[in-house]
Amino acid sequence: MGWPLYSLSCIPAERSSPPAFYSRSHLWIALIAIGGVALHLVARYPLGMPSANTAFAAANLPLVAVLVLGGIPLVAGLLGKMLRGEFGSDLLAGISIVTSVLLHEYLAGALVVLMLSGGEALEAYATRSASSVLAALARRMPSLAQRKEGDMLVETPLDKVAVGDLLAVFPHALCPVDGVVVEGHGDMDESYLTGEPYRVSKARGSLVLSGAINGEALLTIRCDKPAADSRYAKIMQVMRDSEQNRPQLRRLGDRLGAWYTPVAVCIALIAWAIAGDPVRFLSVLVVATPCPLLIAIPIAIIGSVSLAARTGIIIKDPAVLENISTCRTAIFDKTGTLTYGKPALTDVLVADGFAEHEVLALVASLERYSKHPLSGAILQAAEAKGLTLLDAVEVRELPGDGLRAIIDGHAVHVTGRGKLAKLYPDLVGYLPPVSPGMEAVVILDGKYSAALRFRDEPRPEGPNFIQHLNPKHNFDRVMLVSGDRQTEVAYLAERVGISEVFASQSPEQKLAIVREQTAMAPTVFIGDGINDAPALTAATVGIAFGVNTEITGEAADAVILDSDLGKVDVLLHIGKRMRSIALQSAVGGMALSIAGMMLAAAGALTPVGGAVAQEVIDVAAVLNALRAAAPPRTLSDY
């Protein structure tokens, strides 16, 4: 597949593409086979009427050319597989080609060559068809961006745009990179990437996605990521990688072929022994050629990867589509998955002698220097109250200590309840009672001054999603594993309906839990933080929620780009549907082939008739597999 400039310039090429050359060679062999068979029929049956005077030797010359130019490369490739210890079901085709030559059944041999090469060419075409939505999106991406340099706009190649550059996005143009709006107000159509059919309002501070279509207004955005790391580029890169991968379900096809091949050979040998005619052996083998097994499964996989990408789900390892429907234990991280991951300051409990607005102003002045998840909530609360932030000096944030600084002459220290007992044991008695939620303790000039309480609200769809996992997807257990303290985790678990709870877990403890559960039953782990990466890797299926960190995305098998539990349900349905369609095509094609073998063994099909019958079976299997790329009426059931 030829990728446009955007993909070539922004997605690093890890390797060349042998499959493309491989499919082109098979296409040429298929064309040679079609031409050879056509010339044979014209020479043997001039004007469509049989002629006893036709020189059969001359008529067979085109078929011999097909067997030499196409049959020899195919058989050589199959012999190479045998030497490597790979005994797949496609070896039947090699046996058929050799047998047809030995029995002078050149037409049957040429048709087998056409079947194999045409099947590979058809697979390549079907793969391109299955991923046509992303390919069309790639063709629409601009190769240039309008970079602002002072009062001028300079056309800049997309791969030369740097983080921090200001870009102008014209009305109705496509957004070239991921970024933030710094000037302008309008809306964008993000349906190509999110699957949502409505336009999203954009104002100063709004995030924008590469590939989104701008509305009526001119927007100025600040580039937050290089084009190669943008959301769109990630989709295209994963899509390209998935086309080159050989996923587990394809290996299932090989395992099916491992017993199918000897069964077919046995039927052919028995037919030969009973009829006493080696042509009967060839007839059975020709109709036994298992193209549905070799073609339909990868087509179903690629189609499902494309469908997932269109809904905002990146499949990094296509084997996830097979494995996810077998999982029986769901393990969730808390923050950012079952909650929004954006805690809000709910209470400021000040000690006697301190004023709330003064304490909050000092704490916010300190927290703007921190990347702690609670810092944003404190800054938002201070902004909402119109508080003026002060300059800080001697800012330091040490593990196990908290955040310290000197602000307006005061020594400000923000820490946790657990750390307070070690750092200030005399102040523990001043703390308010423990309550559900997150908490920070403020020490001013060595005195306890306030406790700040936060709450990260659960997603409203959480309870319904958790409750439907067992009846709709056969999950036997649902667990909540979090690094947060027990009271906060228990509060959330009660709200969403999870009974198995593990709180205050380190990344190592999370990993141990996931490994233990995976040893008992296939697991799905869903998380979004860096500390979730080891658990994502250890689970049967690891799903990264959102795109908060590259580490999490690399560790996961699939990435849900939009933080929405509904997309997890969509992934479950896509995996179940893909497995069903792939097995329908493979097993159904094999069943039809076995029926054809029985007819050939009984003498009802000649080698040529068997080849034609097998082509019909191939087309039926491939057409069924192509359904995986087409979105069904609904992909969610809760």
N, C-alpha and C positions, 0 to 999 in steps of 0.2 A: 504494500500500500504506500503511495507517495504522500508524505506529510508536507503541509504547506510551510512557508517561511517561518511562521510563528513557532511551530513545533520544532523545526530544525534548529532554530537559533536559540531557543530558550530551554529545550530539553536535552540534557547531555546524552550523547550517544554512547551507550555502554558497549555495544558490539554491533557487528554487521548483522544482516538478516538472512541467514541461510534458508529459512522457510520460504522467503520470497523467490529465491533462485530455484528452490526445489519445486515450487508450484508452477513456475514458468516452464521448467523442463518438462513437467508432466503435461502442461497445456500443449506444448509442441508435440509431444508423443501422441496425445489424444487427437490432435489435428492430422498428424501423419496417419494414424489408424483410421480416422474417418475417410481420408482421401484414399487410402489403400483399399478399404472395403468397398467404397464407391466404384473405383476403377475395376475391381474384381467383378462386381455385379454387372457393370456395363459390358465388360469383355465376355462374361459368361452368358448373359442374357441380353443380347442386343435388341434394342427397341422393346424391351420388356418381354420378349417371347423366347422360350427355351430353344436352343439350337443344338442338335446332336453333333453338328460339325465343328462346334467351337473347340478350339484347342485348349483343354483344361490346364495344361502346363503353363501356357502363356497367361491364362486368366489368373493363375495362382501367383504369378510373379509379384504383383502389388502386395499380396498377403505376405509373401516371403520377405519383402522389403520392410513391412510393418514389424514382423517378428525379429528381423535383424536390427533395425534402427530403434525400435521401442522395446521389444521383448528382451533382448540381451541386457540393456541397462537395468530394466526392472528386475530380472532374475539375478543379475550380479548384485544388486542392492539387497535382495532377499538372502542371497548366500552370505553376504557380509553380516547380516543380522544373525544368521545361524551360527557363524563363527564366533560371534560375540555372546552366544548363548541366549539369544532372543528368539523364542519360538512363538510368534504371534499367529493370529488367524490369517494374516495376509500371505502366509506361506502356501496356503491352498492355491492361491492364484499362480504362484511360481510353479507348483507341481502341475497345474492345469496347462500352463504354457509349454512346459517341457513335454508333457504327455501328448499334447496336440501336435507338436512337431514330430514326435516319434511315430504317431499314428497317421501322419499326413493330413490331419484335420486342421488345415491352415486357417480356414475361416473362423472356426471356433477359437483358435489361439489368438487371432487378431482381435476378436471381440473381447477376449479376456484382457488383452493389452489395453483396449479402449476402456473397459470397465475400470481397471486400476488407475490409469492415467486420468481418465475423465472424472473419476471420483475425487482424486486429489485436486484437480482444477476446480471442480464444483465446490469442494470444501473451502478453497481460497475465496471463491466468489461469494459463497454464503457468509463467510467470516466478514468480508467487506460489507455485505448487505446488513449483517447484524449490527455492525458498528457504524452504520451510515449516519446516525444522528450526531455522534461526536465528530465524525469526519466533516460533516457539513458545518458544524460549529467551528472547527479548526480553519476551514476555508474562509470563514467570515471574519476571523480575527485580523485586526490591523497589524501591519509590520512596522508602522511608524507611530510615534506619539508626539503631541504638541507640547513641548516643554517651554515653560515660562522662564525667560532670562531678562529680568528687568521688566520693561514694558513691551518686550517683543516675544513672539512665539516662534520657536525654532523646531522644525521637523527633525526628530531624533529617532534613529533605529531603536526598536523596542528593547533589544538586548543591551543598549547603552544607557538606558534609564537607570538611575541610581536611587537608592533609598533616600528619601528626603526631598527629591526633586518635586517641583510644582508643575502639574500638568493641566492643560485645559481639555475638557471633554465637551465637544460641541453637541448641540441638540441632535438627537436621533443617531448619534455615533455610538460605537461600542467602547466601553470602558477598557483601557488597555492593560491596567495593572490593578492589584488590590491596594486600597488606600483609604484615606479619610478626607471628607469634604472640608475644605478650609474657607470656601467662599461660594455663595450661591444657594439657591433653594429650588428643588424640583423633585422629580421621581425617576425611578429606574425600573425596567422590566428585567427581573432576575429569573424568569421561569426556565431559561435554558439550563440554569445551574441548580436551582432549588426545586423545580417542579411546581412551585406555587404560581397559580394563574393570574395573580394580581400585581399591580405596580406598587413599589415600596417607596415611601416618601424619603427624601434626602435633604438634610440641612447641615449646617456647620457641625462637625463632630461625627456625622454619620459615616459608617463603614460602607465602602463600595467594593464590588467584586469584579474582577476581570471577566469579560464576556457579557456583562449586563448591558442592556440597551438604554441609553440616556433618553430622557423625555424631551420636553420643549425648552428647558432652560440650560444655559451655559453654566457648567460647574467647574470649579477649580479644586483639584484634589492633590493631596500630598502622597507620594508613593511610599508605602510601608514595607513592600517586599520587592525584590527583583522579579522580573517577569518569569524567570525560571522557577521561582518559588511560589508563584501565584496559585490561586485556587484552580483556575482553569488549566494551567500547565501541569499541576499535579494530576488532574483528571486524565489529561492526554498521556502523560507519562505512564501512569498505572495501567491505562487501557492498552498502550503499546506493549508493556511488559506482560500483561495478562495474555495477550495473543501469542506470545512466545513461550509461555509456561506450559508445562504438561501436568495438568492437575490430577488429583487423586482419582476422580471419577473416570478419567481416561484410562488410568491404570486398571480400574475395575473392568473396563472393556477388554483389556489385555487378559485379565484373569478369566473372563468369560470365554475369550477365544482359546485359552489354554485347554479347556475341555471340548470346546466346539470343534477344534481342528481334528483331534483324533477320532471324534465321533463321525465327522464327515468322511475321513479317510476309511474308517471301518465300513461305513455304509457303501462307499464306492467299491471297496474290495469285495464285499459280500455280493454286490450287484454283478460285478465282473465274474465272480466264481459261479454264481447261479446261471447267468446268461452265457458264460463262456465267451464273452465279447469284450475286449478291452475298451471299445468305444463307449460301452455302458459306464465304465469307470470314469472316463473323461466327462461324460454327460453329468454325472453326479457332482464331480469336483467343480465344474463350471458353474452350476447353479448354486454351489455351496459357498462361493467366494463372498466373504462376510463384509461387504462394503458398509452396510448400516452400522456395524459395530465400530468401524474405523472412522467413519465420517460424522455420523449423527451426534455422537456424544460431544465432541469438541465444538460443534456448531451450537448445540444447546447451551454449552458453557459460555461461549463468547457472547451469545445473544443475551444471556442473563447478566453478564458483567456490564454490557451496554445498558440494559434496562435499569440496573442498579445505579449506574453513573448518572442517568437521566433524572433520577429521584434524589440526587445528592448523597449517594453512598458510593464510596470508593472501595472496590474489592482489590486488595493488595495480593492476596493469595486465592486464586480461583477455587482451591480445594475447600474454602470456607462454605461455598455454596452446597457442597455435598454434606459436610460435617454438621452444619448448623441444625439441620432437621433431625439429627440423631442426638442432640444434646438434651440432657434431662435435669441438669442443675444450672440455675442462673445465679451468678454472683455479681452484686452491684457494689461499686464504690458509692459514697454518699454525695460529696460536694461536686456540683457540676453535672451530675447524672440524674439522680433523683431530686436534686435541688437545682436552683438556678446558678449556684456558685457565686452569687453576688449578695453577701450578707449585708443587712441594713442595721444601723445603730438604733436600738429600740429604747434603751434606758441609760441615763447618766445618774448614778446613785452617788451623790457627793457626801463627803463627811462633814461634820460640823466645822464651821469656820471657813469653808470654801464655797465659792460661787460657781454655779454650773457653767456659765458662759466663759468665765476666766479659765477654768480647767479645760474646757473643750477647746478654747483658742490655743492654749499652750500645747495640748496633745496633738491637735491638727497641725500646728506649726512644726512639730517633730515628725509626724507620720508622713508628711509629704516627701521625706527623704527615704522612705521605706517602700519595699515592694511586697510587704505582707498582705495577704488577702483582706485583712480587716482595715488596712490603711485607707482604701478607697471609700469605705463606708463612713469612716470618721471625717474625711475631707468633704464628703457630700453633705454630711450633717452640719459641718461648720459653714459651708457655703450657703446652705438653706437658711441658716440663722444670721447670715450677713456678717460673720466674724472676720476680723482682720488678722491675717497670719503674720507672725513675727520671724525675724531671722534667727537661725540657730547656729551654734558653734560647738565644736568638739562632739560632733555626731558620731556615734558608734553603735553597732549592732552585733553582738557576739552571741554565738550559740549557747543556749542555757541561761542567758542573762536578760535578753530583751533589748529594747531600744532606749538609748540615753543621749542627752544633749544638754547644753546650757542655753536657755532661752530667756531673754529679758532679765538676766541675773538669777534665774531660778534653775536648779538642777532638776530636770524632768526625767523620770524613768517610767517606761511603760513595759509591763511584764505580765506574766500569767499567775493564776492563783497557786498552781503547783510550785512555781519557782519562788513565790513569795516566802514560803516556809523556810527555804534554805537561805535566801538573801536577807530577809527581814523577819526573823522568827517572832520578834516582839510585836509585829503589826498584824499577825494572823487573826487575833481576836477582834479586830476592828472590821473584818470583812462581813458583808451581808451573807445570808444563807445561800447555799448552792441552789441554782434553778436551772431548768432546761435551757439550752442555748450556749452560745460562745461568750467568752468573757475576757476582758483585759483589766488589769489593775494599774492605777496611776499613783505614783509616789512623787511628791513634790518636796524638795529640800529634805528628803529623808522621812517625810511624814505621809501616812496613807491619806489620800485626798478623794479618790473616787473609784468606783467600779463601773466599767462600761459593758453593757450587755448587747449582744447582737443576735439576730435570728436570720438564718438562711431558709426561706420558705420552700416547702416542697412544690414540685411542679404539679399543677392541678390535674394533669392527666395520669399522675403516678399511681393512685389507688386502683383505677380501672385497668391500667396496663398490668400491674402486678397480679390482680385477681384473674385476668384472662389467660395468663401464661399456662396454667394447668389444663383447663378445659379445651383451649384452642390449640396449644402447641405441645402438650404432653410433658411439661416440666413438672418433675416430682418435688423439687426443692427450690426455694428462693432464699438467698442469703444476702445480708448486708454486712460488708466488711469495710471499716473506715479507720482512719488515723485520728479522728476526732474523739473527744472524751465521751464517756458512757452516757451521760445525761442527754447530750445533744443527739447522739445516734439513736438512743432509745426513743426519744421524742419523735424523730422522723420515722422510725420503724413502725411505731404505733399509728402514725398518720397515714402511711401508705399500705399497711397490712402485711409487714414482714415479721416473722416470729424468730428466725435465727439471726442473731446479731453478734458481731464481733467488733468491739470498739477499741480505740487507742492502739491500733495495730501499726507497727513499723512496716516499711516495704518488705523486709525479710520475713516478717510474720504473715503478711498478705500472701507472699509467694508460697510459704509453707502450707497455708490453708488451701490455696488453689491447687497445689500439687497433690495434696491429700484427697481433695474432692475429685480431681480428675482421675486419680487412680481407681476411684469407686464407680464413676460414671462420667460420660462426656460432659464438659462444662462450657458455659459461655460466661466470660468475664467482661464487664462494661465499666470503663473508667476513663478519666480525662486528665489526670495529673502525671507529673514526672514519676512520682512514687508508685504509680500504677503500672509502669512499663514492665517490670519483672513478672507481675501477675498476668499481664496481657500475653506475654510470651509463653507462659506455662499452661494457660488454659487451652482446651481443645479449639475454641474459637475466641480470639481476643478482639473486642470492639472498642475503638477509641471514639469517645464522644466529643465532638467539636474538634477544633484545630488549635488547641492551646499551646502545645509543644510539639516540636519535630520528633523528640525522643519517643513520645507516646505514639505518634503516628507510625514511626518506623517499627515499633514493637508489635503493633496490632495487625490482625489479618484483614480487618475492614475498618474504614473510618466513616463515621456519621458526620458529615460536614455541618449540618444544622443541628443544634442542640435540641432535639425533639425525640421523645420516646416513641412517637409514632413511626419514625424512620427505622427504629429497631424492629418494630412489628413488620414493616415493609420488607426488611432484609430477611426475616424469618419466612415470610411468604414466598419471596423470590427464590430462596434456597429450596424450599419444599417443592415449589412448582418446577424448578429446573431439574431436580432429581427425578421427578415423576415423568417429565417430558423426555429426558435423556434415556431413561430405562424403557419407556414406551417405544421409543424409536429403535433402540438397540435390541431389546428382547423381542419386540414385535417383528423386526426385520429378520432376526434369527429364526423365529418360528415360521415365518413365510419361507425362508430359505430351506428349512428342514422339510416343509411340505413339498417344496419343489424338488428336493433331493429324492423324496419317496417316489414322485412321479417319474423322475429320470431313472431311478433304479428299476421301475416297472417297465421302462422302455417307452413311456409316453412323451418324453422330451429328448430331442436330439441334442448334441453339444451346442449347436447354434441356437436352438430353441431355448435351452437352459440359459445361455448368455443373455438372450433377450428378456427372459423372465427375471433374471437377476437385476437387469437395468431398471425394470419397472419397480422392483422391490426397493432399490436404492433411492429412486426418486421419491417414493412414498415416505421412506424413513427420513430423508433430508427435509422434505416439506413439513413433516411433523415437527422436526427439531427446530425449524425456523420460527415456530410459534413462540419459542422462549424469548425472542427479542421484542415481540409485540406486547404492549401493556394490556393486561386484562381489565375488566370493568372495574375491579377494586383490588387493592393490594393491602388492605388493612381490615380487621374485623373486630375492633374494639372502640 
